[in-house]
Amino acid sequence: MATVHLRIGDLVWGKLGRYPPWPGKIVSPPKDLKKPRGKKCHFVKFFGTEDHAWIKVEQLKPYHAHKEEMIKINKGKRFQQAVDAVEDFLKKAKGKEQNADGKGDSKGKKTPNKPLKILEEDDEDLSALKDPSEKDLTDSDPEPSTIERLGTGPGSGFKWESNSVKDDPHFHHFLLNQSEKPASSMEPISKRLKIIEEETGSTSIQAADSTAINGSITPTDKRIGFLGLGLMGSGIVSNLLKMGHVVTVWNRTAEKCDLFIQEGARLGRTPAEVASMCDITFSCVSDPKAARDLVLGPSGVLQGIRPGKCYIEMSTVDPETITELSQVITSRGGRFLEAPVAGSQQLSNDGMLVILAAGDKTVYEDCSSCFQAMGKTSFFLGEAGNAAKMMLILNMVQGSFMATIAEGLTLAQATGQSQQTFLDILCQGQMASTFVDQKCQNILQGNFKPDYYLKHIQKDLRLAISMGDMANHPTPMAAAANEVYKRAKALDQSDNDISAVYRAYIH
């Protein structure tokens, strides 16, 4: 094959370290930046990012000659945005040439140079090297901070690497009780790598402050099982399948499996069969009783557990249930992780859940691609039971808050005030949020289609109050809110959204 000669200004596909090919342009390096010793390389600016890197010649391919091939194997949203940026660049370049033909010298004003983000192959987290002149990215700033993992198959001579929890810069991972300290070279990057020492000891949080959402994910080659296709489980399974995971499903009402079979899922006849067939089995059911029955009942998960099999409990249950399930799974040689999720049906469908994990950390790492597919952020909280506690506290706060908002809306009406004006004012103040706006608008429209079942938030309040009793900690606000939800349930609102608590105040 003839040697391809590249020069400054050429568009290329660049392969950096463990990351897949990404479109870029060969540019002149800063004068004070020395070229690496050894093999020949070019300095490349990547499209769709502010990243630059020295790339070895053998890891570069001409853009146009390999465009069709790369687009076929890479389907991610961020990747497509980068390709679109290349095409925009080409259109603008063509327009400038046409203008230059008629106007002669077309030199424009030079813009001041920003400090460059220089990526290196051996960086633990390439996206950590963030341009100090840029603001921190947030969820409202969707532009990725570095090259994202793309696709699942080999790309014409490029070697694809498997991803792990620590190495992935495009998914937030928060590790509690983490034994490792950040490398000294990373310590100055305070906005990328945050280490917070707790007063209670060596507990720390390590956070990768990245904002790329899902994009394209390299799925694990492990066989995934999923039990429970309710409001949350359905969205989770759909996203696992979309991202290329091999999934076997089971649901108590078998008809719910049909849609996912059409999307490529396999069908398991019993929870035991799913656990036996799969390397990692997730479950997401309604309450502690359902979670226990799924594992301990006839043809339950426990019958399919063998040494090395992984079981992940995603249901929101009490810590005692988690402890029991952890013990019975590990007694059979299985590996256990709890991973309840914070969110709603819409967030589940969008792959934007927040995952709270605890238990076997190696299982957490093995599930990296699964958690990326279903959520935007994951927290590892240490020993089994911690995630259940945290989840109940979060839902206690959410449930109490929703009841208070409903109380405010009905009090506004009772005192002759406009409910819409109340909402407008609320959404301009410190409590403004998407949650408040959506729930209140739904209430005003009489729309109580479930995004999170009212019966489930009442169950969570009840479990949180019980947890407070065991810790000898008062929960009077939660107790008051719980009574309002119980009244709403008595008014036949159990299967409506949590915002239907409003109806407890108007009947």
Summary of the structure (lengths in Angstrom):
residues: 507
radius of gyration: 26.1
end to end distance: 80.1
largest distance: 82.8
contacts: 1628
relative contact order: 0.08
helix: 41%
strand: 15%
